[in-house]
Amino acid sequence: MRTNPVWLVLAGLFGLTATMLGAYGAHGLGATGISPERLAAYHSAVEYQFFHALALLMLGWCAPRRR
């Protein structure tokens, strides 16, 4: 089975941004004095970014490649 490289590249970019934003949230936002409610919302947004990266990865593996 051939994979679709466009979706795999997008999945990698989404995963990269989710990792970078998660690291910033864990190490940078805590020192700014942000409220716990906003920090929880930020955490949820980063989780959703990771879920979308996984969905794009599955799409890249399962989607047929155009010829």
Secondary structure as the mmCIF struct_conf table of DSSP 4:
data_model
#
loop_
_struct_conf.conf_type_id
_struct_conf.id
_struct_conf.beg_label_comp_id
_struct_conf.beg_label_asym_id
_struct_conf.beg_label_seq_id
_struct_conf.end_label_comp_id
_struct_conf.end_label_asym_id
_struct_conf.end_label_seq_id
HELX_RH_AL_P HELX_RH_AL_P1 PRO A 5 HIS A 27
TURN_TY1_P TURN_TY1_P1 GLY A 28 GLY A 28
BEND BEND1 LEU A 29 LEU A 29
HELX_RH_3T_P HELX_RH_3T_P1 GLY A 30 THR A 32
TURN_TY1_P TURN_TY1_P2 GLY A 33 GLY A 33
HELX_RH_AL_P HELX_RH_AL_P2 PRO A 36 CYS A 62
BEND BEND2 ALA A 63 ALA A 63
HELX_LH_PP_P HELX_LH_PP_P1 PRO A 64 ARG A 66
#
